[in-house]
Structures are given as C-alpha cells and as structure tokens.
Amino acid sequence: MKPHELRRAIKRSPNQCPHCGSEAIEAGPIIEPEAGTLARHVECSACGCGWYERYTLADATTTD
C-alpha cells in the first residue's frame, strides 16, 4: 500500500486495519522520534500489518 493510500484508509476508518479491515489493532507507546513530532507503532493482530502513526501539532487554543 502506498503512503497516500495508507493515510487515506486510516483517516477513513481510524479504528480498523487499513490492510484487512479488522478492529484487532494494538498501538504501542507514544515516542518522540524528533523534536516537535510524536509517533507510535500500530499493529494488526489479525493479519500482522504494522505502521507508524506520526502526530504533529496543527492548532492550539487557550482554555480560558
């Protein structure tokens, strides 16, 4: 699966494996591979497909 297809599949169904559609996915701990980015490894226990999800800050607002 190409990276853009993987991103689209995960955005469409974030609680399902993008390869087989199973909901038997497990996410590892959040790590900081580089400054300003967080990531975690996610793996499907049904088919063994694994991928990394990377998170960056897109917006922030105050709470008061």
N, CA, C and O atoms as CSV, one atom per row, in Angstrom:
chain,resi,resn,atom,element,x,y,z
A,1,MET,N,N,0.853,-1.166,0.000
A,1,MET,CA,C,0.000,0.000,0.000
A,1,MET,C,C,0.905,1.238,0.000
A,1,MET,O,O,1.848,1.326,0.787
A,2,LYS,N,N,0.615,2.174,-0.874
A,2,LYS,CA,C,1.399,3.400,-0.968
A,2,LYS,C,C,1.077,4.318,0.215
A,2,LYS,O,O,-0.025,4.250,0.760
A,3,PRO,N,N,2.027,5.180,0.620
A,3,PRO,CA,C,1.797,6.036,1.780
A,3,PRO,C,C,0.512,6.864,1.720
A,3,PRO,O,O,-0.190,6.977,2.725
A,4,HIS,N,N,0.194,7.440,0.567
A,4,HIS,CA,C,-1.030,8.244,0.486
A,4,HIS,C,C,-2.283,7.374,0.622
A,4,HIS,O,O,-3.295,7.834,1.150
A,5,GLU,N,N,-2.228,6.137,0.158
A,5,GLU,CA,C,-3.362,5.221,0.308
A,5,GLU,C,C,-3.529,4.812,1.771
A,5,GLU,O,O,-4.649,4.694,2.268
A,6,LEU,N,N,-2.398,4.595,2.457
A,6,LEU,CA,C,-2.427,4.238,3.871
A,6,LEU,C,C,-3.042,5.376,4.684
A,6,LEU,O,O,-3.916,5.138,5.518
A,7,ARG,N,N,-2.592,6.610,4.449
A,7,ARG,CA,C,-3.142,7.766,5.176
A,7,ARG,C,C,-4.645,7.897,4.940
A,7,ARG,O,O,-5.406,8.137,5.878
A,8,ARG,N,N,-5.064,7.741,3.707
A,8,ARG,CA,C,-6.490,7.853,3.375
A,8,ARG,C,C,-7.308,6.765,4.083
A,8,ARG,O,O,-8.386,7.043,4.608
A,9,ALA,N,N,-6.798,5.534,4.098
A,9,ALA,CA,C,-7.505,4.423,4.740
A,9,ALA,C,C,-7.616,4.637,6.248
A,9,ALA,O,O,-8.657,4.354,6.841
A,10,ILE,N,N,-6.549,5.135,6.867
A,10,ILE,CA,C,-6.574,5.360,8.314
A,10,ILE,C,C,-7.499,6.515,8.663
A,10,ILE,O,O,-8.216,6.441,9.661
A,11,LYS,N,N,-7.502,7.574,7.874
A,11,LYS,CA,C,-8.415,8.686,8.127
A,11,LYS,C,C,-9.868,8.259,7.974
A,11,LYS,O,O,-10.732,8.707,8.727
A,12,ARG,N,N,-10.138,7.399,7.005
A,12,ARG,CA,C,-11.495,6.914,6.740
A,12,ARG,C,C,-11.992,6.011,7.874
A,12,ARG,O,O,-13.144,6.120,8.292
A,13,SER,N,N,-11.130,5.125,8.369
A,13,SER,CA,C,-11.512,4.162,9.410
A,13,SER,C,C,-10.362,4.033,10.414
A,13,SER,O,O,-9.600,3.068,10.354
A,14,PRO,N,N,-10.229,4.998,11.342
A,14,PRO,CA,C,-9.075,5.007,12.238
A,14,PRO,C,C,-9.000,3.840,13.216
A,14,PRO,O,O,-7.934,3.594,13.781
A,15,ASN,N,N,-10.076,3.125,13.433
A,15,ASN,CA,C,-10.082,2.000,14.373
A,15,ASN,C,C,-10.021,0.651,13.678
A,15,ASN,O,O,-10.314,-0.379,14.285
A,16,GLN,N,N,-9.639,0.654,12.403
A,16,GLN,CA,C,-9.553,-0.591,11.643
A,16,GLN,C,C,-8.209,-0.688,10.943
A,16,GLN,O,O,-7.592,0.323,10.608
A,17,CYS,N,N,-7.767,-1.908,10.730
A,17,CYS,CA,C,-6.545,-2.144,9.975
A,17,CYS,C,C,-6.765,-1.689,8.535
A,17,CYS,O,O,-7.758,-2.068,7.915
A,18,PRO,N,N,-5.851,-0.880,7.995
A,18,PRO,CA,C,-6.019,-0.433,6.616
A,18,PRO,C,C,-5.817,-1.540,5.593
A,18,PRO,O,O,-6.178,-1.381,4.427
A,19,HIS,N,N,-5.242,-2.662,6.019
A,19,HIS,CA,C,-4.990,-3.770,5.105
A,19,HIS,C,C,-6.152,-4.760,5.061
A,19,HIS,O,O,-6.639,-5.105,3.985
A,20,CYS,N,N,-6.599,-5.220,6.250
A,20,CYS,CA,C,-7.633,-6.267,6.269
A,20,CYS,C,C,-8.982,-5.816,6.818
A,20,CYS,O,O,-9.971,-6.538,6.689
A,21,GLY,N,N,-9.039,-4.615,7.439
A,21,GLY,CA,C,-10.301,-4.109,7.970
A,21,GLY,C,C,-10.625,-4.573,9.374
A,21,GLY,O,O,-11.667,-4.199,9.912
A,22,SER,N,N,-9.767,-5.375,9.986
A,22,SER,CA,C,-10.006,-5.872,11.339
A,22,SER,C,C,-9.907,-4.739,12.352
A,22,SER,O,O,-9.160,-3.780,12.158
A,23,GLU,N,N,-10.673,-4.863,13.440
A,23,GLU,CA,C,-10.574,-3.906,14.538
A,23,GLU,C,C,-9.602,-4.392,15.607
A,23,GLU,O,O,-9.490,-3.775,16.667
A,24,ALA,N,N,-8.903,-5.482,15.344
A,24,ALA,CA,C,-7.946,-6.060,16.296
A,24,ALA,C,C,-6.580,-5.391,16.138
A,24,ALA,O,O,-5.585,-6.041,15.819
A,25,ILE,N,N,-6.558,-4.068,16.369
A,25,ILE,CA,C,-5.300,-3.341,16.248
A,25,ILE,C,C,-4.827,-2.913,17.631
A,25,ILE,O,O,-5.629,-2.609,18.514
A,26,GLU,N,N,-3.520,-2.897,17.800
A,26,GLU,CA,C,-2.920,-2.509,19.073
A,26,GLU,C,C,-1.870,-1.448,18.816
A,26,GLU,O,O,-1.038,-1.579,17.918
A,27,ALA,N,N,-1.921,-0.397,19.618
A,27,ALA,CA,C,-0.969,0.702,19.477
A,27,ALA,C,C,0.057,0.636,20.592
A,27,ALA,O,O,-0.276,0.381,21.749
A,28,GLY,N,N,1.296,0.867,20.232
A,28,GLY,CA,C,2.373,0.890,21.209
A,28,GLY,C,C,2.434,2.236,21.909
A,28,GLY,O,O,1.576,3.094,21.703
A,29,PRO,N,N,3.458,2.415,22.742
A,29,PRO,CA,C,3.598,3.678,23.460
A,29,PRO,C,C,3.953,4.824,22.516
A,29,PRO,O,O,4.532,4.617,21.449
A,30,ILE,N,N,3.595,6.019,22.928
A,30,ILE,CA,C,3.938,7.201,22.136
A,30,ILE,C,C,5.401,7.549,22.388
A,30,ILE,O,O,5.848,7.603,23.534
A,31,ILE,N,N,6.133,7.781,21.317
A,31,ILE,CA,C,7.544,8.141,21.396
A,31,ILE,C,C,7.757,9.484,20.706
A,31,ILE,O,O,6.888,9.948,19.968
A,32,GLU,N,N,8.897,10.103,20.938
A,32,GLU,CA,C,9.233,11.364,20.283
A,32,GLU,C,C,10.473,11.146,19.428
A,32,GLU,O,O,11.591,11.361,19.896
A,33,PRO,N,N,10.288,10.715,18.163
A,33,PRO,CA,C,11.433,10.401,17.316
A,33,PRO,C,C,12.254,11.616,16.902
A,33,PRO,O,O,13.446,11.499,16.619
A,34,GLU,N,N,11.613,12.783,16.866
A,34,GLU,CA,C,12.317,14.024,16.530
A,34,GLU,C,C,11.568,15.172,17.182
A,34,GLU,O,O,10.382,15.045,17.489
A,35,ALA,N,N,12.234,16.271,17.392
A,35,ALA,CA,C,11.614,17.417,18.057
A,35,ALA,C,C,10.357,17.869,17.326
A,35,ALA,O,O,10.362,18.046,16.108
A,36,GLY,N,N,9.281,18.052,18.084
A,36,GLY,CA,C,8.041,18.543,17.503
A,36,GLY,C,C,7.149,17.485,16.885
A,36,GLY,O,O,6.095,17.809,16.338
A,37,THR,N,N,7.551,16.224,16.962
A,37,THR,CA,C,6.763,15.137,16.382
A,37,THR,C,C,6.623,14.004,17.394
A,37,THR,O,O,7.587,13.644,18.069
A,38,LEU,N,N,5.440,13.454,17.495
A,38,LEU,CA,C,5.193,12.267,18.308
A,38,LEU,C,C,4.797,11.139,17.366
A,38,LEU,O,O,4.240,11.385,16.296
A,39,ALA,N,N,5.082,9.912,17.760
A,39,ALA,CA,C,4.749,8.760,16.909
A,39,ALA,C,C,4.432,7.553,17.772
A,39,ALA,O,O,4.775,7.509,18.953
A,40,ARG,N,N,3.782,6.587,17.174
A,40,ARG,CA,C,3.569,5.295,17.829
A,40,ARG,C,C,3.428,4.228,16.756
A,40,ARG,O,O,2.952,4.489,15.652
A,41,HIS,N,N,3.854,3.021,17.107
A,41,HIS,CA,C,3.732,1.891,16.198
A,41,HIS,C,C,2.385,1.232,16.444
A,41,HIS,O,O,2.001,1.008,17.592
A,42,VAL,N,N,1.675,0.925,15.387
A,42,VAL,CA,C,0.373,0.266,15.461
A,42,VAL,C,C,0.470,-1.019,14.666
A,42,VAL,O,O,1.068,-1.048,13.590
A,43,GLU,N,N,-0.118,-2.083,15.195
A,43,GLU,CA,C,-0.059,-3.371,14.507
A,43,GLU,C,C,-1.394,-4.091,14.598
A,43,GLU,O,O,-2.080,-4.033,15.619
A,44,CYS,N,N,-1.750,-4.769,13.516
A,44,CYS,CA,C,-2.975,-5.566,13.464
A,44,CYS,C,C,-2.644,-6.987,13.891
A,44,CYS,O,O,-1.781,-7.637,13.301
A,45,SER,N,N,-3.334,-7.465,14.916
A,45,SER,CA,C,-3.063,-8.829,15.368
A,45,SER,C,C,-3.757,-9.868,14.491
A,45,SER,O,O,-3.485,-11.061,14.619
A,46,ALA,N,N,-4.650,-9.432,13.603
A,46,ALA,CA,C,-5.329,-10.368,12.705
A,46,ALA,C,C,-4.461,-10.737,11.500
A,46,ALA,O,O,-4.390,-11.903,11.113
A,47,CYS,N,N,-3.795,-9.721,10.904
A,47,CYS,CA,C,-3.033,-10.002,9.679
A,47,CYS,C,C,-1.539,-9.690,9.797
A,47,CYS,O,O,-0.758,-10.036,8.910
A,48,GLY,N,N,-1.141,-9.029,10.900
A,48,GLY,CA,C,0.270,-8.725,11.093
A,48,GLY,C,C,0.746,-7.444,10.446
A,48,GLY,O,O,1.924,-7.102,10.554
A,49,CYS,N,N,-0.137,-6.728,9.778
A,49,CYS,CA,C,0.235,-5.459,9.149
A,49,CYS,C,C,0.613,-4.460,10.242
A,49,CYS,O,O,-0.071,-4.365,11.261
A,50,GLY,N,N,1.687,-3.727,10.036
A,50,GLY,CA,C,2.106,-2.727,11.001
A,50,GLY,C,C,2.396,-1.406,10.324
A,50,GLY,O,O,2.758,-1.373,9.147
A,51,TRP,N,N,2.241,-0.319,11.057
A,51,TRP,CA,C,2.510,1.005,10.528
A,51,TRP,C,C,2.819,1.948,11.683
A,51,TRP,O,O,2.516,1.655,12.840
A,52,TYR,N,N,3.418,3.072,11.358
A,52,TYR,CA,C,3.684,4.120,12.330
A,52,TYR,C,C,2.722,5.268,12.083
A,52,TYR,O,O,2.513,5.682,10.943
A,53,GLU,N,N,2.140,5.776,13.156
A,53,GLU,CA,C,1.323,6.972,13.085
A,53,GLU,C,C,2.155,8.099,13.663
A,53,GLU,O,O,2.689,7.971,14.765
A,54,ARG,N,N,2.273,9.204,12.936
A,54,ARG,CA,C,3.030,10.368,13.385
A,54,ARG,C,C,2.054,11.501,13.675
A,54,ARG,O,O,1.096,11.719,12.933
A,55,TYR,N,N,2.312,12.213,14.759
A,55,TYR,CA,C,1.441,13.309,15.181
A,55,TYR,C,C,2.240,14.599,15.269
A,55,TYR,O,O,3.344,14.624,15.814
A,56,THR,N,N,1.672,15.668,14.728
A,56,THR,CA,C,2.248,16.996,14.845
A,56,THR,C,C,1.143,17.959,15.305
A,56,THR,O,O,-0.040,17.733,15.049
A,57,LEU,N,N,1.544,19.008,15.972
A,57,LEU,CA,C,0.575,19.995,16.443
A,57,LEU,C,C,0.064,20.816,15.261
A,57,LEU,O,O,0.840,21.445,14.542
A,58,ALA,N,N,-1.241,20.798,15.075
A,58,ALA,CA,C,-1.848,21.527,13.964
A,58,ALA,C,C,-2.450,22.855,14.423
A,58,ALA,O,O,-2.538,23.801,13.640
A,59,ASP,N,N,-2.867,22.928,15.697
A,59,ASP,CA,C,-3.510,24.125,16.197
A,59,ASP,C,C,-3.499,24.077,17.712
A,59,ASP,O,O,-3.343,23.006,18.299
A,60,ALA,N,N,-3.664,25.235,18.354
A,60,ALA,CA,C,-3.748,25.306,19.807
A,60,ALA,C,C,-4.583,26.509,20.188
A,60,ALA,O,O,-4.507,27.556,19.545
A,61,THR,N,N,-5.375,26.362,21.229
A,61,THR,CA,C,-6.166,27.476,21.757
A,61,THR,C,C,-6.074,27.460,23.283
A,61,THR,O,O,-5.767,26.428,23.880
A,62,THR,N,N,-6.333,28.577,23.894
A,62,THR,CA,C,-6.337,28.638,25.346
A,62,THR,C,C,-7.664,28.129,25.877
A,62,THR,O,O,-8.655,28.089,25.148
A,63,THR,N,N,-7.688,27.743,27.133
A,63,THR,CA,C,-8.909,27.195,27.723
A,63,THR,C,C,-9.688,28.222,28.520
A,63,THR,O,O,-10.737,27.884,29.067
A,64,ASP,N,N,-9.224,29.460,28.611
A,64,ASP,CA,C,-9.980,30.442,29.369
A,64,ASP,C,C,-10.594,31.503,28.496
A,64,ASP,O,O,-11.265,32.404,28.999
